[in-house]
Amino acid sequence: MKLYLAVAVLMLAFVAYTEAQDQEEELTIEHRLNNFGEQVVGVSKTLAEKAKTTFEEIQNSKFATDSRDWFQRQIDNLKAKIA
C-alpha cells in the first residue's frame, strides 16, 4: 500500500507541475502548495476508501468464510476431544 501512495504522490506532483506550466498567470508557491495539498488529501481519501472496500470484499469472500468455518469446526472438534 505504501507503493500505491508513493505512486499517487508522484502522479500528483507531475499533474501539478504540468498544470503550473499551462497557466499563463504566475502562481505563488503558497497557492501551488495549497493545491498540491488538496490533491494529496483527495487521493489519500480515495485510496483509503478503495483499500477498505477491497479488505471488506476479501473478508467476505467465499474462501475466507469457508476457511473461518473450517477452522472453527477443527477447534470445536479439538475441544470435544479434550473434554
N, C-alpha and C positions, 0 to 999 in steps of 0.2 A: 504494500500500500504506500510505502514511502516513495517508491519509484514513481507511482502514479502522481503523487503530489509534486515531486520534482519535475516531472514532465509537464504537468499543468502549469507550474510556476514559470518554466521556461517558455511555454507557449504564450502565456500571458505577457511575459516580457517582450517577446517577439511582436505580438499584436500591438502592445503599447508603443513599441519602437516604430512600427510601420505607420500607425495612426498619427504619431507625432510628426512624421515626415510628410504625411499627406496634408496636414493642416497648414494653411498659409499664415495664419497668425501665430506668433510665438507664444508658447505656453510657459508659464513659470514652472520651476522644479516642484514647487509645493503642489500645484494643480496636477502635475503628472503623477506625483507620488500618491495623491488622494485617489485619482482614477485607478492607478495600479492597485492600491489597497482595496478598493471596492471590488475590482475584478477578482483579486485573490480570495476575498471573502465569499463572493458568489461561487467561484469554482470549488472552494472548500466545502461550502454547504451542499453543492451538487454531488461532490464525491462522497460526502458523509451519507447523504440520502441513498446513493447507489450502493454503497458498502452495506448499509443497514438492510436494504431490500435484498441484496444478494445473500447476506447472512441469514435472513429470515427464510428465504427460499431454500437454502441448503439445510437449515434446521428442520424445515417442514417437508423435506423431500422424502420420498418413499424409502430410499436407502437408509436415511437417518432414523426414521421412525421404526423401520424393521430392525435395525441394529439395536436401538434402545430396548425394544420389546424383547429381542433375543437375550440381551444381557440381563434384563430384569428376570426373565424365566430362569436363566442359569443361576442367578443369585437366589431366587426363590427355591430352586431345586437343592442348592447347597445348604440353605437354611433348614430345609426339611430333613436332609440327611444328618445334619449336626444335631437337630432337636430330637 
